[in-house]
Amino acid sequence: MTMLSHRPARIFSLLAAPLMALSACSPDPVAQASSSPSSRAEPSAAAKAQSAALAKREDALLGWLKQTLDKPTHADVYSAAIGQARGRAAHCPTQQCITRALRRREHRLNFAEGNAGDERRARIPFLPFPHGRFTRAEAGYTGPVRIVPLIDGKAMLVIALSFKGRPSCTLDGVMHRDENKQTWTVSSLEEGLPMLVFTPTGKDSFELSYAEAGHQPHSVDYCTTGTGIDGRYTLGS
């Protein structure tokens, strides 16, 4: 998919750095363990096979992101997240911990890959829906919207809208749930672009608005057609 280009990609110090700290395992109940090698459980043959199968799916999703995102380097955020998720299982002290870690990886993948109506579709409490083809309220704007869970309550939000077959609006961002539990703040991976607010408005629709009240969209704000990326999005059939 041909995507639009905006400003140079920002340094990922604020959004990706926490994910890229792979040398230290986060204090997560799934994988709290001593640094001693003897405290780490050796995965069973079944767990190794499951991990390898999950890695193939994770790599496929990473490949999709590299091809689809406005800047291929933005996929580093997801790459860091799966690296840390894999590392957590590697530090597990028990087989039960390994099983939980693998289940979490599979759950996130099922969500990211699942379309509405898919029997394998996973539900994640802090995210509204996985992905699909959405139409914006303004006639003619349509395209894929995808939410890719990362770790620790964060996710990537990928939007690629077209107007009459031509790419018009793109968003590569990281979203996290706000304190009110009803909205998500979205930070673009492009330097200087305004923050957005993601508000679910039903099972298969959402509102996207600018975080700064009264912000007037410019041609460099995500879109090139003289409009803003904000508006109501509805999942197509």
Accessible surface in RSA format (square Angstrom, percent):
REM  Atomic radii and reference values for relative SASA: ProtOr
REM  Chains: A
REM  Algorithm: Lee & Richards
REM  Probe-radius: 1.40
REM  Slices: 20
REM RES _ NUM      All-atoms   Total-Side   Main-Chain    Non-polar    All polar
REM                ABS   REL    ABS   REL    ABS   REL    ABS   REL    ABS   REL
RES MET A   1   133.70  69.2  66.65  44.1  67.04 159.6  77.27  65.7  56.42  74.8
RES THR A   2   109.79  78.1  97.35  98.7  12.44  29.6  66.76  89.7  43.02  65.0
RES MET A   3    32.71  16.9   8.94   5.9  23.77  56.6   8.26   7.0  24.45  32.4
RES LEU A   4    30.79  17.1  26.55  19.0   4.24  10.7  29.96  21.0   0.84   2.2
RES SER A   5    91.14  77.0  67.25  89.7  23.89  55.0  32.46  69.1  58.68  82.2
RES HIS A   6    39.04  21.3   7.34   5.1  31.70  81.1  11.01  11.4  28.02  32.6
RES ARG A   7   101.48  42.6  98.68  50.3   2.81   6.7  34.74  47.5  66.74  40.5
RES PRO A   8   104.71  76.3  97.32  88.7   7.39  26.9 103.68  85.6   1.03   6.4
RES ALA A   9    36.86  33.9  13.89  21.4  22.97  52.3  13.89  19.6  22.97  60.9
RES ARG A  10    49.49  20.8  45.07  23.0   4.41  10.5  13.23  18.1  36.25  22.0
RES ILE A  11   148.51  84.5 134.64 100.3  13.87  33.4 140.51 101.2   8.00  21.7
RES PHE A  12    30.44  15.2  26.56  16.4   3.88  10.1  27.86  16.9   2.58   7.4
RES SER A  13    68.40  57.8  53.03  70.8  15.37  35.4  38.92  82.9  29.48  41.3
RES LEU A  14   141.74  78.9 122.47  87.6  19.28  48.5 124.26  87.3  17.48  47.0
RES LEU A  15    21.28  11.9  20.12  14.4   1.16   2.9  20.84  14.6   0.44   1.2
RES ALA A  16     0.00   0.0   0.00   0.0   0.00   0.0   0.00   0.0   0.00   0.0
RES ALA A  17    45.54  41.9  35.95  55.5   9.59  21.8  40.07  56.4   5.47  14.5
RES PRO A  18    75.14  54.8  54.36  49.6  20.78  75.5  64.67  53.4  10.47  65.1
RES LEU A  19     5.51   3.1   5.51   3.9   0.00   0.0   5.51   3.9   0.00   0.0
RES MET A  20    81.47  42.2  63.50  42.0  17.96  42.8  34.79  29.6  46.68  61.8
RES ALA A  21    53.03  48.8  43.17  66.6   9.86  22.4  52.62  74.1   0.41   1.1
RES LEU A  22    85.38  47.6  60.89  43.6  24.49  61.6  61.82  43.4  23.56  63.4
RES SER A  23   120.55 101.9  75.24 100.4  45.32 104.4  59.21 126.1  61.35  85.9
RES ALA A  24    67.13  61.7  58.23  89.9   8.89  20.2  63.06  88.8   4.06  10.8
RES CYS A  25    43.82  33.1  13.77  15.4  30.05  70.6  15.84  40.1  27.98  30.2
RES SER A  26    30.12  25.5  23.95  32.0   6.17  14.2  13.94  29.7  16.18  22.7
RES PRO A  27   123.61  90.1  97.44  88.8  26.17  95.1 103.37  85.3  20.24 125.8
RES ASP A  28    14.81  10.4  13.69  13.6   1.11   2.6   2.40   5.6  12.41  12.4
RES PRO A  29    98.58  71.8  84.61  77.1  13.97  50.8  87.30  72.1  11.28  70.1
RES VAL A  30     4.27   2.8   4.16   3.8   0.11   0.3   4.21   3.7   0.06   0.2
RES ALA A  31     3.15   2.9   0.00   0.0   3.15   7.2   0.00   0.0   3.15   8.3
RES GLN A  32   113.31  63.4  95.75  70.0  17.57  41.8  32.61  69.4  80.71  61.2
RES ALA A  33    44.72  41.1   0.86   1.3  43.87  99.8  10.78  15.2  33.94  89.9
RES SER A  34    63.68  53.8  45.59  60.8  18.08  41.7  39.99  85.2  23.69  33.2
RES SER A  35   100.07  84.6  80.77 107.8  19.30  44.5  49.74 105.9  50.33  70.5
RES SER A  36    46.40  39.2  41.00  54.7   5.41  12.5  32.78  69.8  13.62  19.1
RES PRO A  37   105.66  77.0  96.46  87.9   9.20  33.5  96.66  79.8   9.00  55.9
RES SER A  38   107.11  90.5  67.04  89.5  40.07  92.3  59.23 126.1  47.88  67.1
RES SER A  39    34.26  29.0  20.28  27.1  13.99  32.2  32.09  68.3   2.17   3.0
RES ARG A  40    94.47  39.7  75.73  38.6  18.74  44.6  16.85  23.0  77.62  47.0
RES ALA A  41    24.51  22.5   8.35  12.9  16.16  36.8  17.34  24.4   7.17  19.0
RES GLU A  42   118.95  68.3 106.01  80.2  12.94  30.8  60.70 117.4  58.25  47.6
RES PRO A  43    43.48  31.7  38.90  35.5   4.58  16.7  38.90  32.1   4.58  28.5
RES SER A  44    52.65  44.5  42.66  56.9  10.00  23.0  43.63  92.9   9.02  12.6
RES ALA A  45    86.53  79.6  69.68 107.5  16.85  38.3  73.60 103.6  12.93  34.2
RES ALA A  46    76.98  70.8  62.17  95.9  14.81  33.7  70.50  99.3   6.48  17.2
RES ALA A  47    11.70  10.8   7.98  12.3   3.72   8.5  10.67  15.0   1.03   2.7
RES LYS A  48   107.71  52.5  99.29  60.9   8.42  20.0  60.90  54.8  46.82  49.9
RES ALA A  49    65.08  59.8  51.47  79.4  13.61  31.0  59.43  83.7   5.65  15.0
RES GLN A  50    68.38  38.2  61.64  45.0   6.75  16.1  29.84  63.5  38.54  29.2
RES SER A  51    36.32  30.7  36.25  48.4   0.07   0.2  13.83  29.4  22.49  31.5
RES ALA A  52    59.13  54.4  49.96  77.1   9.17  20.9  57.44  80.9   1.69   4.5
RES ALA A  53    54.24  49.9  48.17  74.3   6.07  13.8  52.16  73.5   2.08   5.5
RES LEU A  54     4.86   2.7   4.86   3.5   0.00   0.0   4.86   3.4   0.00   0.0
RES ALA A  55    24.04  22.1  24.04  37.1   0.00   0.0  24.04  33.9   0.00   0.0
RES LYS A  56   157.75  77.0 147.97  90.8   9.78  23.3  94.29  84.9  63.46  67.6
RES ARG A  57    52.30  22.0  49.76  25.4   2.54   6.0  41.55  56.8  10.76   6.5
RES GLU A  58     3.85   2.2   3.85   2.9   0.00   0.0   0.66   1.3   3.19   2.6
RES ASP A  59    76.54  53.6  68.17  67.9   8.36  19.8  26.42  62.2  50.11  50.0
RES ALA A  60    69.32  63.7  49.76  76.8  19.56  44.5  61.58  86.7   7.75  20.5
RES LEU A  61     7.29   4.1   3.09   2.2   4.20  10.6   6.68   4.7   0.61   1.7
RES LEU A  62    22.86  12.7  22.86  16.4   0.00   0.0  22.86  16.1   0.00   0.0
RES GLY A  63    26.49  32.7   0.00   N/A  26.49  32.7  25.87  71.0   0.62   1.4
RES TRP A  64    71.99  28.9  66.57  32.2   5.42  12.7  49.01  26.1  22.98  37.3
RES LEU A  65     0.00   0.0   0.00   0.0   0.00   0.0   0.00   0.0   0.00   0.0
RES LYS A  66   100.70  49.1  95.18  58.4   5.52  13.1  45.08  40.6  55.62  59.2
RES GLN A  67   137.37  76.8 119.30  87.2  18.08  43.0  39.47  84.0  97.90  74.3
RES THR A  68     6.96   4.9   6.83   6.9   0.13   0.3   0.83   1.1   6.13   9.3
RES LEU A  69     4.66   2.6   0.00   0.0   4.66  11.7   0.00   0.0   4.66  12.5
RES ASP A  70    14.21  10.0   2.19   2.2  12.02  28.4   1.71   4.0  12.50  12.5
RES LYS A  71    44.17  21.5  44.17  27.1   0.00   0.0  43.81  39.4   0.36   0.4
RES PRO A  72    79.69  58.1  77.06  70.2   2.63   9.6  77.28  63.8   2.42  15.0
RES THR A  73    73.15  52.0  69.75  70.7   3.40   8.1  69.45  93.3   3.70   5.6
RES HIS A  74     0.00   0.0   0.00   0.0   0.00   0.0   0.00   0.0   0.00   0.0
RES ALA A  75     0.22   0.2   0.08   0.1   0.14   0.3   0.22   0.3   0.00   0.0
RES ASP A  76    57.61  40.4  56.65  56.4   0.95   2.3   6.61  15.6  51.00  50.9
RES VAL A  77     0.00   0.0   0.00   0.0   0.00   0.0   0.00   0.0   0.00   0.0
RES TYR A  78     7.84   3.7   7.84   4.5   0.00   0.0   4.06   3.1   3.78   4.7
RES SER A  79    43.17  36.5  38.94  52.0   4.23   9.8   6.22  13.3  36.95  51.8
RES ALA A  80     7.66   7.0   2.68   4.1   4.99  11.3   7.36  10.4   0.31   0.8
RES ALA A  81     1.77   1.6   1.54   2.4   0.23   0.5   1.71   2.4   0.06   0.2
RES ILE A  82    14.55   8.3  13.91  10.4   0.63   1.5  14.55  10.5   0.00   0.0
RES GLY A  83    25.21  31.1   0.00   N/A  25.21  31.1  17.13  47.0   8.08  18.1
RES GLN A  84     8.96   5.0   6.43   4.7   2.54   6.0   5.30  11.3   3.66   2.8
RES ALA A  85     6.35   5.8   3.42   5.3   2.93   6.7   4.64   6.5   1.71   4.5
RES ARG A  86    75.79  31.8  69.85  35.6   5.94  14.1  32.78  44.8  43.01  26.1
RES GLY A  87    24.53  30.3   0.00   N/A  24.53  30.3  24.21  66.4   0.33   0.7
RES ARG A  88    14.38   6.0  14.01   7.1   0.37   0.9   7.09   9.7   7.28   4.4
RES ALA A  89    12.29  11.3   9.81  15.1   2.47   5.6  10.00  14.1   2.29   6.1
RES ALA A  90    61.57  56.6  42.46  65.5  19.11  43.5  52.36  73.7   9.21  24.4
RES HIS A  91    53.69  29.3  53.69  37.3   0.00   0.0  38.69  39.9  15.01  17.5
RES CYS A  92     0.14   0.1   0.00   0.0   0.14   0.3   0.00   0.0   0.14   0.2
RES PRO A  93    51.26  37.4  34.63  31.6  16.62  60.4  34.63  28.6  16.62 103.3
RES THR A  94    67.40  47.9  63.55  64.4   3.84   9.2  62.16  83.5   5.24   7.9
RES GLN A  95    82.09  45.9  78.28  57.2   3.81   9.1  60.40 128.6  21.69  16.4
RES GLN A  96   126.11  70.5 117.84  86.1   8.28  19.7  35.29  75.1  90.83  68.9
RES CYS A  97     3.61   2.7   3.61   4.0   0.00   0.0   2.44   6.2   1.17   1.3
RES ILE A  98     4.01   2.3   4.01   3.0   0.00   0.0   4.01   2.9   0.00   0.0
RES THR A  99    67.99  48.4  65.78  66.7   2.22   5.3  41.39  55.6  26.60  40.2
RES ARG A 100    83.42  35.0  82.74  42.2   0.68   1.6  41.65  56.9  41.77  25.3
RES ALA A 101     4.97   4.6   1.88   2.9   3.08   7.0   3.37   4.7   1.60   4.2
RES LEU A 102     5.02   2.8   5.02   3.6   0.00   0.0   5.02   3.5   0.00   0.0
RES ARG A 103   134.67  56.5 133.46  68.0   1.21   2.9  61.29  83.8  73.38  44.5
RES ARG A 104    99.14  41.6  96.54  49.2   2.60   6.2  33.90  46.3  65.24  39.5
RES ARG A 105     6.90   2.9   4.86   2.5   2.04   4.9   3.14   4.3   3.76   2.3
RES GLU A 106    62.32  35.8  62.32  47.2   0.00   0.0   5.96  11.5  56.37  46.0
RES HIS A 107    71.83  39.3  69.98  48.6   1.85   4.7  49.69  51.2  22.14  25.8
RES ARG A 108    49.96  21.0  49.22  25.1   0.73   1.7  18.34  25.1  31.62  19.2
RES LEU A 109     4.24   2.4   3.34   2.4   0.90   2.3   4.18   2.9   0.05   0.1
RES ASN A 110    19.51  13.5  18.38  17.8   1.13   2.7   0.10   0.2  19.41  18.8
RES PHE A 111     2.37   1.2   2.37   1.5   0.00   0.0   2.37   1.4   0.00   0.0
RES ALA A 112     0.88   0.8   0.88   1.4   0.00   0.0   0.88   1.2   0.00   0.0
RES GLU A 113    40.57  23.3  28.91  21.9  11.66  27.8  17.81  34.5  22.75  18.6
RES GLY A 114     2.80   3.5   0.00   N/A   2.80   3.5   2.80   7.7   0.00   0.0
RES ASN A 115    76.31  52.6  76.31  73.7   0.00   0.0  22.47  54.1  53.84  52.0
RES ALA A 116    47.44  43.6  23.28  35.9  24.16  55.0  23.53  33.1  23.91  63.3
RES GLY A 117    73.88  91.1   0.00   N/A  73.88  91.1  43.67 119.8  30.20  67.6
RES ASP A 118    59.81  41.9  43.51  43.3  16.30  38.5  15.39  36.2  44.42  44.3
RES GLU A 119   182.55 104.8 143.00 108.2  39.55  94.2  65.90 127.5 116.65  95.2
RES ARG A 120   127.73  53.6 115.21  58.7  12.52  29.8  60.41  82.6  67.32  40.8
RES ARG A 121    40.16  16.9  20.11  10.3  20.04  47.7   9.54  13.0  30.61  18.6
RES ALA A 122     8.69   8.0   2.60   4.0   6.08  13.8   8.43  11.9   0.26   0.7
RES ARG A 123   153.40  64.4 140.70  71.7  12.70  30.2  67.49  92.2  85.91  52.1
RES ILE A 124    12.75   7.3   9.84   7.3   2.91   7.0  10.05   7.2   2.70   7.3
RES PRO A 125   125.19  91.2  93.18  84.9  32.02 116.4 106.94  88.3  18.25 113.4
RES PHE A 126    46.58  23.3  46.58  28.9   0.00   0.0  46.58  28.2   0.00   0.0
RES LEU A 127    10.85   6.0   0.40   0.3  10.45  26.3   1.29   0.9   9.56  25.7
RES PRO A 128    30.88  22.5   6.17   5.6  24.71  89.8  17.60  14.5  13.28  82.5
RES PHE A 129     7.64   3.8   6.94   4.3   0.70   1.8   7.64   4.6   0.00   0.0
RES PRO A 130     2.39   1.7   2.39   2.2   0.00   0.0   2.39   2.0   0.00   0.0
RES HIS A 131    29.98  16.4  26.60  18.5   3.38   8.6  15.07  15.5  14.91  17.4
RES GLY A 132    12.44  15.3   0.00   N/A  12.44  15.3  12.12  33.3   0.33   0.7
RES ARG A 133   136.46  57.3 129.02  65.8   7.44  17.7  60.99  83.4  75.47  45.7
RES PHE A 134     0.60   0.3   0.50   0.3   0.10   0.3   0.60   0.4   0.00   0.0
RES THR A 135    59.80  42.5  57.99  58.8   1.81   4.3  40.14  53.9  19.66  29.7
RES ARG A 136     1.79   0.8   0.43   0.2   1.36   3.2   0.18   0.2   1.61   1.0
RES ALA A 137    78.51  72.2  38.82  59.9  39.69  90.3  52.77  74.3  25.74  68.2
RES GLU A 138    77.99  44.8  70.15  53.1   7.84  18.7  46.72  90.4  31.27  25.5
RES ALA A 139    92.02  84.6  69.72 107.6  22.30  50.7  76.88 108.3  15.14  40.1
RES GLY A 140    39.34  48.5   0.00   N/A  39.34  48.5  28.51  78.2  10.83  24.3
RES TYR A 141    18.75   8.8  18.75  10.7   0.00   0.0   7.54   5.7  11.21  13.8
RES THR A 142    43.35  30.8  43.35  43.9   0.00   0.0  38.07  51.1   5.28   8.0
RES GLY A 143     0.56   0.7   0.00   N/A   0.56   0.7   0.56   1.5   0.00   0.0
RES PRO A 144    32.17  23.4  31.24  28.5   0.93   3.4  31.38  25.9   0.79   4.9
RES VAL A 145     0.29   0.2   0.00   0.0   0.29   0.7   0.00   0.0   0.29   0.8
RES ARG A 146    28.65  12.0  28.64  14.6   0.01   0.0   2.61   3.6  26.04  15.8
RES ILE A 147     0.00   0.0   0.00   0.0   0.00   0.0   0.00   0.0   0.00   0.0
RES VAL A 148     0.41   0.3   0.41   0.4   0.00   0.0   0.41   0.4   0.00   0.0
RES PRO A 149     4.03   2.9   0.90   0.8   3.13  11.4   0.90   0.7   3.13  19.5
RES LEU A 150     2.44   1.4   0.00   0.0   2.44   6.1   0.79   0.6   1.64   4.4
RES ILE A 151     4.68   2.7   1.53   1.1   3.16   7.6   4.68   3.4   0.00   0.0
RES ASP A 152    86.01  60.2  48.72  48.5  37.29  88.2  36.25  85.3  49.76  49.6
RES GLY A 153    33.12  40.8   0.00   N/A  33.12  40.8  20.21  55.5  12.91  28.9
RES LYS A 154    61.02  29.8  60.64  37.2   0.39   0.9  24.54  22.1  36.48  38.9
RES ALA A 155     0.21   0.2   0.18   0.3   0.03   0.1   0.18   0.3   0.03   0.1
RES MET A 156     0.00   0.0   0.00   0.0   0.00   0.0   0.00   0.0   0.00   0.0
RES LEU A 157     0.00   0.0   0.00   0.0   0.00   0.0   0.00   0.0   0.00   0.0
RES VAL A 158     3.42   2.3   3.10   2.8   0.32   0.8   3.10   2.7   0.32   0.9
RES ILE A 159     0.14   0.1   0.00   0.0   0.14   0.3   0.00   0.0   0.14   0.4
RES ALA A 160     6.99   6.4   4.38   6.8   2.61   5.9   5.06   7.1   1.93   5.1
RES LEU A 161     1.81   1.0   0.00   0.0   1.81   4.5   0.00   0.0   1.81   4.9
RES SER A 162    28.85  24.4  28.44  37.9   0.42   1.0   6.89  14.7  21.97  30.8
RES PHE A 163    61.68  30.9  60.27  37.3   1.40   3.7  60.27  36.5   1.40   4.0
RES LYS A 164   172.89  84.3 133.77  82.1  39.12  93.1  96.16  86.6  76.73  81.7
RES GLY A 165    71.76  88.5   0.00   N/A  71.76  88.5  36.26  99.5  35.49  79.5
RES ARG A 166   184.89  77.6 184.46  94.0   0.43   1.0  55.97  76.5 128.91  78.1
RES PRO A 167    51.97  37.9  42.61  38.8   9.36  34.0  42.83  35.4   9.14  56.8
RES SER A 168     0.07   0.1   0.07   0.1   0.00   0.0   0.07   0.2   0.00   0.0
RES CYS A 169     0.00   0.0   0.00   0.0   0.00   0.0   0.00   0.0   0.00   0.0
RES THR A 170     2.44   1.7   1.45   1.5   1.00   2.4   1.06   1.4   1.38   2.1
RES LEU A 171     2.14   1.2   0.13   0.1   2.00   5.0   2.14   1.5   0.00   0.0
RES ASP A 172     4.20   2.9   0.68   0.7   3.52   8.3   0.34   0.8   3.86   3.8
RES GLY A 173     0.00   0.0   0.00   N/A   0.00   0.0   0.00   0.0   0.00   0.0
RES VAL A 174     2.26   1.5   1.68   1.5   0.58   1.4   1.68   1.5   0.58   1.6
RES MET A 175     0.93   0.5   0.26   0.2   0.67   1.6   0.26   0.2   0.67   0.9
RES HIS A 176    77.05  42.1  77.01  53.5   0.04   0.1  47.04  48.5  30.01  34.9
RES ARG A 177    83.27  35.0  64.18  32.7  19.09  45.5  15.07  20.6  68.20  41.3
RES ASP A 178    30.60  21.4  25.42  25.3   5.19  12.3  17.39  40.9  13.21  13.2
RES GLU A 179   170.96  98.2 146.42 110.8  24.54  58.4  66.39 128.4 104.57  85.4
RES ASN A 180    88.09  60.7  64.36  62.2  23.73  57.1  42.90 103.3  45.19  43.7
RES LYS A 181   119.91  58.5 116.46  71.5   3.44   8.2  64.75  58.3  55.16  58.8
RES GLN A 182   121.61  68.0 115.63  84.5   5.98  14.2  40.63  86.5  80.98  61.4
RES THR A 183    21.15  15.0  21.15  21.4   0.00   0.0  17.99  24.2   3.16   4.8
RES TRP A 184    10.90   4.4  10.90   5.3   0.00   0.0  10.90   5.8   0.00   0.0
RES THR A 185    21.21  15.1  21.21  21.5   0.00   0.0   7.17   9.6  14.04  21.2
RES VAL A 186     0.09   0.1   0.09   0.1   0.00   0.0   0.09   0.1   0.00   0.0
RES SER A 187    15.85  13.4  15.51  20.7   0.34   0.8   6.43  13.7   9.41  13.2
RES SER A 188     2.14   1.8   0.76   1.0   1.38   3.2   0.00   0.0   2.14   3.0
RES LEU A 189     0.00   0.0   0.00   0.0   0.00   0.0   0.00   0.0   0.00   0.0
RES GLU A 190     3.97   2.3   3.97   3.0   0.00   0.0   3.97   7.7   0.00   0.0
RES GLU A 191   102.35  58.8 102.29  77.4   0.06   0.1  28.62  55.4  73.73  60.2
RES GLY A 192    50.31  62.0   0.00   N/A  50.31  62.0  27.28  74.9  23.03  51.6
RES LEU A 193    11.58   6.4   1.15   0.8  10.43  26.2   1.15   0.8  10.43  28.1
RES PRO A 194    26.99  19.7  15.66  14.3  11.34  41.2  26.99  22.3   0.00   0.0
RES MET A 195    88.83  46.0  83.63  55.3   5.20  12.4  42.95  36.5  45.88  60.8
RES LEU A 196     0.10   0.1   0.10   0.1   0.00   0.0   0.10   0.1   0.00   0.0
RES VAL A 197    33.42  22.0  33.33  30.2   0.09   0.2  33.33  29.0   0.09   0.3
RES PHE A 198     0.00   0.0   0.00   0.0   0.00   0.0   0.00   0.0   0.00   0.0
RES THR A 199    41.76  29.7  41.76  42.3   0.00   0.0  32.75  44.0   9.01  13.6
RES PRO A 200    38.71  28.2  22.60  20.6  16.11  58.6  22.60  18.7  16.11 100.1
RES THR A 201    49.61  35.3  23.85  24.2  25.75  61.4  35.32  47.4  14.28  21.6
RES GLY A 202    47.32  58.4   0.00   N/A  47.32  58.4  35.67  97.9  11.66  26.1
RES LYS A 203   138.54  67.6 119.79  73.5  18.75  44.6  71.52  64.4  67.01  71.4
RES ASP A 204    46.91  32.9  42.53  42.3   4.38  10.4  15.36  36.1  31.55  31.5
RES SER A 205     8.01   6.8   8.01  10.7   0.00   0.0   4.40   9.4   3.61   5.1
RES PHE A 206     0.00   0.0   0.00   0.0   0.00   0.0   0.00   0.0   0.00   0.0
RES GLU A 207    62.49  35.9  62.22  47.1   0.27   0.6  23.97  46.4  38.53  31.5
RES LEU A 208     2.15   1.2   0.00   0.0   2.15   5.4   0.00   0.0   2.15   5.8
RES SER A 209    49.38  41.7  49.29  65.8   0.09   0.2  35.52  75.6  13.86  19.4
RES TYR A 210    22.34  10.4   7.86   4.5  14.49  37.7   7.86   5.9  14.49  17.9
RES ALA A 211    52.63  48.4  23.84  36.8  28.79  65.5  25.41  35.8  27.22  72.1
RES GLU A 212   119.38  68.5 108.82  82.3  10.56  25.1  43.74  84.6  75.65  61.8
RES ALA A 213    99.86  91.8  68.99 106.5  30.87  70.2  77.94 109.8  21.91  58.1
RES GLY A 214    67.72  83.5   0.00   N/A  67.72  83.5  40.37 110.8  27.35  61.3
RES HIS A 215    40.41  22.1  23.12  16.1  17.30  44.3  19.27  19.9  21.15  24.6
RES GLN A 216   128.24  71.7 124.30  90.8   3.94   9.4  51.71 110.1  76.53  58.0
RES PRO A 217    49.79  36.3  28.34  25.8  21.45  78.0  28.48  23.5  21.31 132.4
RES HIS A 218   107.40  58.7  99.52  69.2   7.88  20.2  67.06  69.1  40.34  46.9
RES SER A 219    73.81  62.4  62.12  82.9  11.69  26.9  34.09  72.6  39.72  55.6
RES VAL A 220    66.42  43.7  64.73  58.6   1.69   4.1  66.30  57.6   0.11   0.3
RES ASP A 221     6.20   4.3   6.20   6.2   0.00   0.0   0.00   0.0   6.20   6.2
RES TYR A 222     1.14   0.5   1.14   0.6   0.00   0.0   1.06   0.8   0.07   0.1
RES CYS A 223     0.05   0.0   0.00   0.0   0.05   0.1   0.00   0.0   0.05   0.1
RES THR A 224    76.83  54.6  50.42  51.1  26.41  62.9  41.35  55.5  35.48  53.6
RES THR A 225    60.77  43.2  28.75  29.1  32.02  76.3  38.37  51.5  22.40  33.9
RES GLY A 226    76.19  94.0   0.00   N/A  76.19  94.0  37.45 102.8  38.74  86.8
RES THR A 227    35.57  25.3  27.05  27.4   8.52  20.3  18.96  25.5  16.61  25.1
RES GLY A 228     4.77   5.9   0.00   N/A   4.77   5.9   0.00   0.0   4.77  10.7
RES ILE A 229     0.00   0.0   0.00   0.0   0.00   0.0   0.00   0.0   0.00   0.0
RES ASP A 230    49.53  34.7  45.68  45.5   3.85   9.1   1.82   4.3  47.71  47.6
RES GLY A 231    19.04  23.5   0.00   N/A  19.04  23.5  18.30  50.2   0.74   1.6
RES ARG A 232    97.21  40.8  94.56  48.2   2.64   6.3  34.62  47.3  62.59  37.9
RES TYR A 233     0.00   0.0   0.00   0.0   0.00   0.0   0.00   0.0   0.00   0.0
RES THR A 234    66.61  47.4  66.11  67.0   0.51   1.2  53.21  71.5  13.40  20.3
RES LEU A 235    37.36  20.8  20.94  15.0  16.42  41.3  20.94  14.7  16.42  44.2
RES GLY A 236    36.27  44.7   0.00   N/A  36.27  44.7  23.10  63.4  13.17  29.5
RES SER A 237   169.40 143.1  86.02 114.8  83.38 192.1  88.09 187.6  81.31 113.9
END  Absolute sums over single chains surface
CHAIN  1 A    11470.0       8977.5       2492.5       6612.6       4857.4
END  Absolute sums over all chains
TOTAL         11470.0       8977.5       2492.5       6612.6       4857.4
